[in-house]
Amino acid sequence: MATRTITFREAINEAMRLEMRRDPTVILFGEDVAGGATLSHMEGENKEAWGGVLGVSTGLAPEFGRNRVLDTPISESAFIGAAVGAASTGLRPIAELMFVDFLGVCFDQIFNQGAKLRYMFGGKAQVPMVVRSMIGAGFRAAAQHSGCLYSIFTHIPGLKTVVPSTPYDAKGLLSSAIRDNDPVMFFEHKLLYDTEGEVPEDNYTIPLGEADVKREGSDATIVTVGRMVHLSLEAAEKLADEGVNVEVVDLRTLSPMDADAILNSVKKTHRLVVVDEDNPRCSVATDVIALIADQAFDYLDAPCKMITAPHTPVPFSPGLEDTYIPSVEAIVSTVKSLKQ
Amino acid sequence: MSMTKEKILDVYATMKKIRMFEDKVAELFAGGKLPGFVHLYAGEEAIAVGMCSHLSDRDYITSTHRGHGHCIAKGVDINSMMAEVYGKATGACNGKGGSMHIADVDKGMLGANGIVGAGGPLACGSGLMAKTLGTDQVTVCFFGDGAAEQGTMHESMNLACCWNLPVVFVCENNGYAESTPWGYHCAAKNISDRGVAYDMPGVTVDGADFFAVYEAAEESIGRARRGEGPSLIECRGFRYYGHFEGDALLYMTDAEKARNRERDPIETFKKRVLERELLSESQIAEIDAQVAAIIEEAVKFAEESPWPDNKEVFTDVYVNYP
């Protein structure tokens, strides 16, 4: 399969484009996903218009038309719930919830409707929908546009949660999410949109629930996800210079979570550090450490450590926000402390 | 309006089924036979039946916590409903949903719903499906006067109108959001006036008069089916039972209860069709006996059905999970 270098943003766009070409029941809606594109007042002007606030869905409205790429009013409850209703009656909607922090205005539709319908109806309904949402700090977007919050969705039975770290993973995981018959929360870190990577031109899928070892090593395991994969790999390079050989496990999906991949790595390295940009309480970090405490305690040569955001909202001022985000230095020093 | 005799028989039988089902559930609940709690629809039969008389199995409805009447009007199997209220394995949801979540997607019944106002967005979704795939399916969204004050309903009515979806919003204004009178919780004189805000037709009809609901339904469902967009119908009615069964209705005066009984939707319907000689006393008596037997059979079915296997706790969370 031919590959070329594209951005994380383009990879997501391509997954949606190819899935929409493949399956006429796949539709996309959300605030500004067409962004004025194809409307009559734009005649002769920039026909692609916004294509999402950060341009992720650019070009989809001109290709698929307004019947399949729909701007919504700023009514998250209505359109997230519409995704649930459309999914349970025959479509495969992709709903874009612009920033995950907006979940507060539509949470009922996600966790009481989308996540529970199948169970409440005794298995006689399915809800094949995807909610795409931006996450993450570092954009100077302050407390209400910068959270991760994927732990909240991972906590909810009936939802799957996906947090890709590379363009290749983003495209394959989003294709899987769209084809999946359960509701999937798909989280895109906004600082990753301009990152580049090799991506096949054709359609492909990466199974939900399979972690990826992004770097092999024998001295310690870093379990991480999303943008923190890149910081962890950077830390691993620095540690390698000092003779410490770190394995980096990218979870890729938080629900289902690849427990085997975590256990196998920790049984090999005997040390665990979890690097997670989300807040620490009741989080993916604590969940992974609980798994090891329960099932691999005897393999450990050192206490499990977690490097997370502090238990605070995301601050605005650049110095404060940089302090909030887990750092490469913190990862390096924490791993080194385990080796002493 | 033209209705065949068969249709009139069917309407009467369906309203009667709802009434007798609810009266039976109240009796069973009082006798300690049912787990949990139930919200009964008795008194509002003309609304569900008036609307659903214009729908087929391919059309959809979204419902409320007071959903038994909608289920029966939409053709959900009575035995499976009663078994679900009991929590039995043979229930519509295999005993995993209960009274507040009875659903039958194949019959176009997208579920009773425990969250007030949650059906509006879901109705936009099934409406969007029909529009996207170019079918003529219509969705009717039932919601109460309490739900009319939820943001979800305002958002949904606006969205449905922006997208020109084939959705009919039906407010069952039974006068109370739980115990709070609608004159207190609603700032508008008529809930139907809110149609103006979204540029859709809004009408208020007597929710105890089957024919009034039926006519309004015919117009708005026809409009939706022709792709002409959503409508809002406010049905003014009442419920005989409390918000939940066991609620002693302390917030309703005896005079109001008596007035409601005088407007009984089934008696009103019966009187009209007898006067016009569309049905006879003997036909009505025959239907009453048949319906009573159907309800007794449903109770027997539910009583004799097995409980779900405890392993069922763990199933149906996901379609596929590794």
Chai-1 contact restraints between the chains, C-beta under 6 A:
chainA,res_idxA,chainB,res_idxB,connection_type,confidence,min_distance_angstrom,max_distance_angstrom,comment,restraint_id
A,I27,B,T132,contact,1.0,0.0,6.0,A-B,restraint_1
A,P73,B,N158,contact,1.0,0.0,6.0,A-B,restraint_2
A,P73,B,L159,contact,1.0,0.0,6.0,A-B,restraint_3
A,P73,B,C162,contact,1.0,0.0,6.0,A-B,restraint_4
A,S75,B,E155,contact,1.0,0.0,6.0,A-B,restraint_5
A,S75,B,L159,contact,1.0,0.0,6.0,A-B,restraint_6
A,S77,B,P121,contact,1.0,0.0,6.0,A-B,restraint_7
A,S77,B,T152,contact,1.0,0.0,6.0,A-B,restraint_8
A,S77,B,E155,contact,1.0,0.0,6.0,A-B,restraint_9
A,A78,B,P121,contact,1.0,0.0,6.0,A-B,restraint_10
A,A78,B,C124,contact,1.0,0.0,6.0,A-B,restraint_11
A,A78,B,E155,contact,1.0,0.0,6.0,A-B,restraint_12
A,A78,B,S156,contact,1.0,0.0,6.0,A-B,restraint_13
A,A78,B,L159,contact,1.0,0.0,6.0,A-B,restraint_14
A,G81,B,P121,contact,1.0,0.0,6.0,A-B,restraint_15
A,G81,B,L122,contact,1.0,0.0,6.0,A-B,restraint_16
A,A82,B,P121,contact,1.0,0.0,6.0,A-B,restraint_17
A,A82,B,C124,contact,1.0,0.0,6.0,A-B,restraint_18
A,A82,B,G125,contact,1.0,0.0,6.0,A-B,restraint_19
A,A82,B,L128,contact,1.0,0.0,6.0,A-B,restraint_20
A,V84,B,L122,contact,1.0,0.0,6.0,A-B,restraint_21
A,V84,B,G125,contact,1.0,0.0,6.0,A-B,restraint_22
A,G85,B,L122,contact,1.0,0.0,6.0,A-B,restraint_23
A,G85,B,G125,contact,1.0,0.0,6.0,A-B,restraint_24
A,G85,B,S126,contact,1.0,0.0,6.0,A-B,restraint_25
A,A86,B,G125,contact,1.0,0.0,6.0,A-B,restraint_26
A,A86,B,L128,contact,1.0,0.0,6.0,A-B,restraint_27
A,A86,B,M129,contact,1.0,0.0,6.0,A-B,restraint_28
A,T89,B,S126,contact,1.0,0.0,6.0,A-B,restraint_29
A,T89,B,M129,contact,1.0,0.0,6.0,A-B,restraint_30
A,G90,B,M129,contact,1.0,0.0,6.0,A-B,restraint_31
A,L91,B,M129,contact,1.0,0.0,6.0,A-B,restraint_32
A,D108,B,I115,contact,1.0,0.0,6.0,A-B,restraint_33
A,Q109,B,P121,contact,1.0,0.0,6.0,A-B,restraint_34
A,N112,B,I115,contact,1.0,0.0,6.0,A-B,restraint_35
A,Q113,B,A118,contact,1.0,0.0,6.0,A-B,restraint_36
A,R118,B,D316,contact,1.0,0.0,6.0,A-B,restraint_37
A,Y119,B,D316,contact,1.0,0.0,6.0,A-B,restraint_38
A,Y119,B,V317,contact,1.0,0.0,6.0,A-B,restraint_39
A,M120,B,G97,contact,1.0,0.0,6.0,A-B,restraint_40
A,M120,B,H101,contact,1.0,0.0,6.0,A-B,restraint_41
A,F121,B,C93,contact,1.0,0.0,6.0,A-B,restraint_42
A,F121,B,A103,contact,1.0,0.0,6.0,A-B,restraint_43
A,G122,B,C93,contact,1.0,0.0,6.0,A-B,restraint_44
A,G122,B,N94,contact,1.0,0.0,6.0,A-B,restraint_45
A,G122,B,K96,contact,1.0,0.0,6.0,A-B,restraint_46
A,G123,B,D316,contact,1.0,0.0,6.0,A-B,restraint_47
A,A125,B,V105,contact,1.0,0.0,6.0,A-B,restraint_48
A,Q126,B,V319,contact,1.0,0.0,6.0,A-B,restraint_49
A,P157,B,V317,contact,1.0,0.0,6.0,A-B,restraint_50
A,G158,B,V317,contact,1.0,0.0,6.0,A-B,restraint_51
A,N181,B,V319,contact,1.0,0.0,6.0,A-B,restraint_52
A,D182,B,Y318,contact,1.0,0.0,6.0,A-B,restraint_53
A,D182,B,V319,contact,1.0,0.0,6.0,A-B,restraint_54
A,G209,B,P322,contact,1.0,0.0,6.0,A-B,restraint_55
A,P256,B,Y321,contact,1.0,0.0,6.0,A-B,restraint_56
A,P256,B,P322,contact,1.0,0.0,6.0,A-B,restraint_57
